[in-house]
Amino acid sequence: MSTTAIRDKLRGISFLDGLTDSAYHQLARLVTLVRYDTDEMLFEEGAPRSFLALVMSGAVAIEKQMNSRPTIRSTARAPARCSRPTCSSCEAKRCRT
């Protein structure tokens, strides 16, 4: 995927709201797009982190072990897209209309 396409997808993540155009471009050059299988573990509790995950599609469950069983604490979901067929801005950023 091109840097421009990645930059446009990053604009749809509200966590990044407020970045300058230059910052979006620089971040897009550093991003590696990765797809994970269902139920694949990204981080293990207590292990050092080696990357920052930004959810572009789907959802990520955040679990904590309690009594040797995983308990879901939170779920991170990809940004919602507008369902209006005439809205052309939603692929690049959140719909503001």
C-alpha positions in Angstrom: 0.0 0.0 0.0 1.3 3.4 -0.9 2.4 6.0 1.8 -0.5 8.2 0.6 -3.1 5.4 1.1 -1.7 4.6 4.5 -1.8 8.3 5.5 -5.4 8.5 4.4 -6.3 5.5 6.5 -4.5 7.0 9.5 -6.6 10.1 9.3 -9.6 7.9 10.2 -8.2 7.0 13.6 -9.5 9.5 16.2 -6.6 8.8 18.5 -4.4 10.6 16.0 -6.7 13.7 15.7 -4.7 16.9 15.8 -1.6 15.7 14.0 -0.3 18.0 11.4 -0.2 16.9 7.7 3.5 16.5 8.0 3.2 14.3 11.1 0.6 12.0 9.3 3.0 11.7 6.3 6.0 10.9 8.6 3.9 8.3 10.5 2.6 6.8 7.3 6.2 6.2 6.2 6.9 4.3 9.4 3.8 2.2 9.5 3.9 -1.5 8.7 0.4 -2.9 7.9 -0.1 -6.3 9.5 -3.1 -8.6 9.4 -3.7 -11.0 12.3 -5.8 -14.1 12.4 -8.8 -14.4 14.7 -7.7 -15.1 18.3 -4.0 -14.4 17.5 -2.2 -12.9 20.4 -0.5 -9.5 19.9 0.9 -8.9 23.3 1.3 -11.2 26.3 0.6 -9.8 29.7 3.8 -8.5 31.4 6.0 -8.9 28.3 7.9 -5.8 26.9 6.1 -4.2 24.0 7.9 -4.0 20.6 5.3 -2.1 18.6 2.2 0.1 18.8 -0.9 -1.4 17.3 -3.5 0.9 15.6 -6.7 -1.0 14.8 -7.6 -0.3 11.1 -10.4 -2.9 10.8 -12.0 -5.4 13.1 -11.6 -5.4 16.8 -9.0 -6.4 19.5 -10.0 -7.8 22.8 -7.8 -6.9 25.8 -7.8 -9.7 28.3 -6.3 -10.3 31.7 -5.7 -13.7 33.3 -7.8 -14.3 36.5 -7.8 -17.7 38.1 -6.0 -19.2 35.0 -8.9 -18.0 32.8 -8.9 -15.0 30.4 -11.3 -12.2 31.2 -12.1 -9.6 28.6 -11.4 -6.1 30.1 -11.9 -4.0 27.0 -12.4 -4.1 23.3 -10.7 -1.8 20.8 -12.6 -1.4 17.5 -11.7 0.1 14.2 -13.1 3.5 13.4 -16.7 3.4 12.1 -17.4 4.4 8.6 -20.4 6.3 7.3 -23.1 4.2 5.8 -24.3 6.9 3.4 -23.4 6.0 -0.2 -22.8 9.6 -1.2 -20.2 10.3 1.5 -16.8 10.3 -0.2 -14.8 11.5 2.8 -15.3 8.4 5.0 -12.5 6.3 3.6 -9.9 9.0 4.3 -11.3 10.4 7.6 -14.3 10.3 9.9 -17.4 11.7 8.4 -17.9 15.2 9.7 -21.2 15.9 7.8 
